Amino acid sequence: MKTAQLITIVCAMASVPSLLADTYENGVLRMDQILYRDNVYEGVDITIDDLVSNKGGLAKTNYDYFNSENGTIFIPSVTAYGQTYTNLEVSLGKVLSFESVKKNITLPTTLADFQEPIEHNDCEATVDPDLTDVELFVTHPIRAKDWHCDVVSDETNHPIYDGNKSFRFELKPNECTANNGFDDCENDRSRTEMTSKNTVDNYDQALTVIEYNIFIPEQTTPFAAGLPLTIFGQVYLKGSEGEFLSIVRLSVYSEYQYEGTPLLLFDTYPNLSYDTRIERPITYDFFNRWMNIRFEIFGDTDEGYIKAYLDDEIYLDEKFPTLFHPTDNLDFQFGTYRSALSRAKEEIQPIVVYYDSVRKATF
């Protein structure tokens, strides 16, 4: 690639998330990770022959990938000579070196075949080191279905990140559940979620770290147009004087799209109120791959902070109060949660999602 070509590329940077960009310097492209067939190569140095295309805009993935049919590499983000460019396609020159290689953990799109028989198990259980280090209970047990949450172990039909098991959640249209304090059927919502049992005496001046792996299979229209919110994991603040607030979450907003695909994002509420929301776009390439999510919450009524990571890359870093009172609790909920169902502009479809290695710790 000619240096002048790369320098003169015009790229819209306003919407680029903070993923780890490649670097191009002295004729060498350094890639953090590149997907080739069934393997992910890390720390790769190559030379490149020419620039094939540049589309700019929001980076489509968090990794490069090599197309062996035409010898080109897709680059989601690269920094060269003080500028950052996105969504480039270049032709491969020569591979100089790489640091490591690992198997790509992914499965075909047939994972979302809802006709496959599922052996139903009870997700509500004590600690299982293969799945989680926290005790769990069903967030809304009233009208819960057998298929809402299962522990699956057949890795020929289900993705498993680590060990021999994963959680499988399935939510079908027109299903709504409840607990003794809130009825989704009366509030235009639908969910299948598990909640962590609180075993911590004090979150004030303590750091809580929540980490999990999530796999969203590609499936038929899981995010109906007009349906504003689907949540895949949230930290819930329970005030000691009766307040409730989801303070950070992983979400998909159907109304926020790039090239017709909804965006995955982190969002939080800096004023401990739903009146103000901070959103951080992550990617729209989130199907059919395991993603590691980590939330870090420092509990403080004045100077707390929240950080959120995808695959060790930080996308959300905000400082604000994270507790109403020093005696408040923080719970973690994961599964599938849909709100404002009546706003959907097309038929709502079933959705399946998997979780593995769910961890919560307070220091």
C-alpha positions in Angstrom: 0.0 0.0 0.0 1.4 3.4 -0.9 1.8 5.7 2.1 0.2 8.6 0.3 -2.9 6.4 -0.4 -3.4 5.6 3.2 -2.8 9.1 4.4 -5.4 10.6 2.0 -8.2 8.1 2.9 -11.3 10.0 4.2 -12.9 8.3 7.1 -15.9 9.3 9.3 -14.5 9.0 12.9 -17.5 10.3 14.9 -19.0 6.9 15.4 -15.9 4.7 15.8 -15.8 2.7 19.1 -12.7 2.3 21.1 -11.6 -1.1 19.8 -7.9 -2.0 19.6 -6.8 -0.7 16.2 -4.1 -2.2 14.0 -1.0 -0.1 13.4 0.7 0.6 10.1 4.2 1.9 10.2 7.3 1.7 8.0 5.5 -0.6 5.5 4.4 -3.1 8.2 0.9 -3.8 9.3 0.6 -5.0 12.9 -2.7 -6.8 13.6 -3.9 -7.6 17.1 -5.9 -10.7 15.9 -6.9 -12.0 12.5 -9.4 -14.8 11.7 -8.3 -17.3 9.1 -10.5 -20.4 8.5 -10.8 -22.1 11.9 -8.0 -20.3 13.7 -7.4 -16.8 15.2 -3.8 -15.6 14.8 -2.6 -13.0 17.4 0.1 -10.4 17.1 0.6 -10.7 13.4 3.0 -8.6 11.3 2.5 -8.5 7.5 3.3 -6.4 4.4 0.5 -5.4 2.1 0.4 -4.8 -1.6 -2.4 -2.4 -2.2 -5.6 -0.8 -0.9 -8.6 -2.5 -2.4 -11.4 -0.5 -0.7 -12.2 1.9 2.1 -15.7 2.3 3.5 -15.1 4.2 6.7 -17.9 4.5 9.3 -18.4 2.3 12.4 -15.9 -0.5 12.6 -17.7 -3.7 11.8 -15.8 -6.2 13.9 -13.2 -6.4 16.7 -10.8 -8.5 14.6 -9.3 -8.7 11.1 -10.1 -11.6 8.8 -8.4 -13.1 5.7 -10.3 -14.1 2.6 -8.2 -16.9 1.1 -10.3 -16.9 -2.2 -9.1 -13.5 -3.3 -6.1 -12.9 -1.0 -7.5 -9.9 0.8 -7.7 -8.9 4.4 -10.5 -6.9 6.0 -9.3 -4.4 8.6 -11.9 -2.9 11.0 -9.6 -0.2 12.3 -6.0 0.8 11.7 -3.9 3.7 12.9 -1.3 5.1 10.5 0.7 8.3 10.7 -1.4 9.8 13.4 -4.8 9.0 11.8 -7.3 6.2 12.3 -9.2 4.6 9.4 -11.9 2.0 9.4 -13.4 -0.8 7.3 -10.5 -1.2 4.8 -9.8 -4.1 2.5 -6.2 -4.7 1.4 -4.4 -7.3 -0.6 -1.9 -9.4 1.3 1.8 -9.0 0.6 4.0 -11.2 2.9 3.4 -12.7 6.3 6.4 -11.7 8.5 5.6 -13.2 11.9 2.8 -14.0 14.4 2.9 -14.5 18.2 0.3 -17.2 18.8 -2.6 -19.1 17.3 -5.8 -20.5 18.9 -8.9 -22.3 17.7 -11.8 -20.0 16.7 -14.8 -20.8 19.0 -17.9 -20.5 16.8 -20.7 -22.7 15.5 -23.0 -22.7 12.4 -26.2 -20.7 12.3 -28.2 -23.8 12.7 -27.8 -23.3 16.5 -31.1 -21.4 16.5 -33.1 -24.3 15.1 -36.1 -24.1 17.5 -37.3 -27.6 16.5 -34.3 -29.3 18.1 -35.3 -31.2 21.2 -34.0 -29.7 24.4 -33.5 -31.6 27.6 -35.0 -29.2 30.1 -33.1 -28.6 33.3 -33.6 -26.3 36.2 -31.2 -23.3 36.0 -32.0 -22.3 39.6 -29.4 -24.0 41.6 -26.4 -23.6 43.9 -22.9 -22.9 42.7 -21.7 -25.1 39.7 -18.0 -24.3 39.0 -18.5 -25.4 35.4 -21.1 -22.6 34.9 -21.0 -20.0 37.6 -19.5 -19.1 41.0 -22.8 -17.5 42.3 -26.1 -18.8 43.5 -29.0 -18.0 41.2 -32.7 -17.7 41.3 -35.4 -17.1 38.7 -36.1 -13.3 38.5 -39.7 -13.9 37.4 -40.9 -17.4 38.4 -44.6 -16.8 37.8 -45.7 -18.2 34.4 -42.1 -19.3 33.7 -41.8 -22.0 31.0 -39.6 -25.1 30.9 -37.6 -23.8 28.0 -36.9 -20.4 29.5 -33.6 -21.5 30.9 -31.8 -24.8 30.5 -28.3 -26.2 31.3 -27.1 -27.8 28.1 -24.1 -30.1 27.6 -24.4 -31.4 24.1 -21.7 -29.4 22.3 -22.7 -30.8 18.9 -25.9 -28.7 19.1 -25.0 -26.0 21.5 -22.0 -23.6 22.0 -20.0 -24.2 25.2 -17.3 -21.7 26.1 -15.5 -23.6 28.8 -16.0 -26.9 30.6 -18.9 -29.2 29.6 -22.0 -27.0 30.1 -23.6 -23.7 29.2 -26.8 -21.8 30.0 -29.4 -21.7 27.2 -32.2 -19.1 27.4 -35.2 -19.1 25.0 -38.0 -16.5 24.9 -40.9 -16.9 22.6 -43.5 -14.3 21.5 -46.4 -13.5 23.8 -44.6 -14.9 26.8 -44.6 -12.7 29.9 -43.7 -13.6 33.5 -43.9 -12.0 36.9 -42.8 -12.0 40.5 -44.6 -10.8 43.6 -43.6 -7.2 42.9 -43.8 -6.7 39.2 -45.8 -8.3 36.3 -44.4 -8.0 32.8 -47.7 -8.8 31.3 -49.1 -5.6 32.7 -46.1 -3.5 31.8 -45.5 -4.3 28.1 -42.4 -6.5 28.7 -41.2 -10.0 28.4 -38.2 -11.8 29.9 -36.4 -14.9 31.0 -33.7 -14.0 33.5 -31.6 -15.4 36.4 -30.6 -13.1 39.3 -27.6 -13.6 41.6 -28.3 -14.1 45.2 -26.8 -11.4 47.3 -24.1 -12.7 49.7 -22.2 -9.4 50.2 -22.6 -7.4 53.4 -21.3 -4.0 52.1 -20.9 -2.6 48.6 -19.8 0.8 49.8 -16.1 1.6 49.0 -15.9 -1.9 47.4 -15.1 -2.9 43.8 -17.6 -5.4 42.3 -16.5 -7.3 39.2 -19.1 -9.2 37.1 -17.9 -11.2 34.1 -19.6 -13.6 31.8 -19.4 -15.0 28.3 -22.3 -14.7 25.9 -23.1 -16.3 22.5 -26.0 -15.0 20.4 -26.7 -17.3 17.5 -27.7 -15.9 14.2 -31.5 -16.4 13.9 -34.5 -15.0 12.1 -35.2 -11.4 13.1 -34.5 -11.7 16.8 -34.7 -7.9 17.1 -38.0 -6.6 15.7 -38.0 -3.2 14.1 -39.3 -0.6 16.4 -38.7 -2.7 19.5 -36.4 -0.3 21.4 -34.6 -2.5 23.9 -33.3 -6.1 24.4 -31.1 -6.5 27.5 -28.4 -9.3 27.7 -27.1 -8.8 31.3 -27.5 -5.9 33.8 -26.3 -4.8 37.2 -29.2 -3.8 39.3 -29.0 -1.3 42.2 -31.4 -2.1 45.0 -31.6 0.9 47.4 -32.0 0.2 51.1 -34.9 2.7 51.2 -36.8 1.0 48.3 -35.2 2.4 45.2 -34.5 0.2 42.1 -32.3 1.1 39.1 -30.5 -0.8 36.4 -27.1 1.0 36.5 -25.2 -0.7 33.6 -26.2 -3.2 31.0 -25.4 -4.8 27.7 -28.2 -4.0 25.2 -29.4 -4.1 21.7 -31.5 -1.2 20.5 -33.3 -2.0 17.2 -33.7 1.7 16.5 -29.9 2.2 16.5 -28.6 0.5 13.3 -25.7 0.4 11.0 -26.2 -0.8 7.5 -29.5 -2.3 8.6 -28.2 -4.3 11.5 -28.9 -3.3 15.2 -26.0 -2.2 17.4 -24.8 -3.9 20.5 -24.0 -1.3 23.1 -23.3 -0.6 26.8 -25.5 1.9 28.6 -25.6 3.5 32.0 -27.5 6.2 34.0 -25.1 8.8 35.5 -27.7 10.6 37.6 -29.0 7.4 39.2 -32.2 8.1 37.2 -33.7 6.9 34.0 -34.0 10.5 32.9 -30.4 10.6 31.6 -28.6 7.7 29.7 -25.1 7.3 28.4 -24.7 4.9 25.5 -21.5 3.5 24.1 -21.8 1.6 20.8 -19.7 -1.6 20.5 -20.3 -3.5 17.3 -23.0 -4.9 15.0 -21.0 -8.0 14.3 -22.0 -9.9 17.4 -23.7 -13.1 16.1 -22.2 -16.6 16.2 -19.2 -15.9 18.4 -18.4 -16.0 22.1 -18.0 -12.5 23.6 -16.5 -11.9 27.0 -18.3 -9.1 29.0 -17.0 -7.5 32.2 -18.5 -4.9 34.4 -16.5 -3.1 37.1 -18.5 -1.1 39.7 -16.9 0.9 42.5 -19.6 1.6 45.1 -19.8 5.1 46.4 -22.6 7.6 47.0 -20.5 10.5 45.6 -17.4 9.3 43.6 -18.1 5.9 42.3 -17.3 4.6 38.8 -18.5 2.1 36.2 -16.4 0.4 33.6 -17.6 -2.0 30.9 -15.4 -4.2 28.7 -15.9 -6.4 25.6 -13.1 -8.9 25.1 -10.8 -6.9 27.5 -11.4 -3.7 25.4 -12.9 -0.9 27.5 -16.0 0.8 25.9 -17.5 2.5 28.9 -15.7 4.4 31.7 -17.8 6.8 33.7 -17.4 8.4 37.1 -20.6 9.2 39.1 -22.4 8.0 42.3 -23.2 4.3 42.1 -25.1 3.9 45.3 -28.1 5.7 46.7 -27.0 4.9 50.2 -24.0 3.1 51.7 -26.2 0.2 52.7 -27.5 -0.5 49.1 -27.1 -3.8 47.3 -25.9 -4.7 43.8 -27.5 -7.7 42.0 -26.6 -9.2 38.6 -29.2 -10.4 36.1 -28.6 -12.2 32.9 -30.8 -13.9 30.2 -33.1 -12.1 27.8 -35.3 -9.0 28.6 -37.5 -7.2 26.1 -39.4 -4.0 26.8 -42.0 -1.8 25.0 -43.3 -4.8 23.0 -46.2 -2.7 21.7 -43.8 -0.5 19.8 -42.6 -3.3 17.6 -43.2 -2.5 13.9 -43.0 -6.2 12.8 -43.9 -9.6 14.2 -41.8 -10.4 17.3 -39.8 -13.7 16.8 -38.4 -16.2 19.3 -34.8 -15.5 20.6 -32.2 -17.9 21.9 -29.0 -16.9 23.7 -26.2 -18.8 25.6 -24.1 -17.9 28.6 -21.1 -19.5 30.2 -18.6 -18.8 33.0 -20.7 -16.3 34.9 -18.7 -14.8 37.8 -19.3 -12.2 40.4 -16.9 -11.0 43.1 -16.6 -8.0 45.4 -13.3 -6.8 46.9 
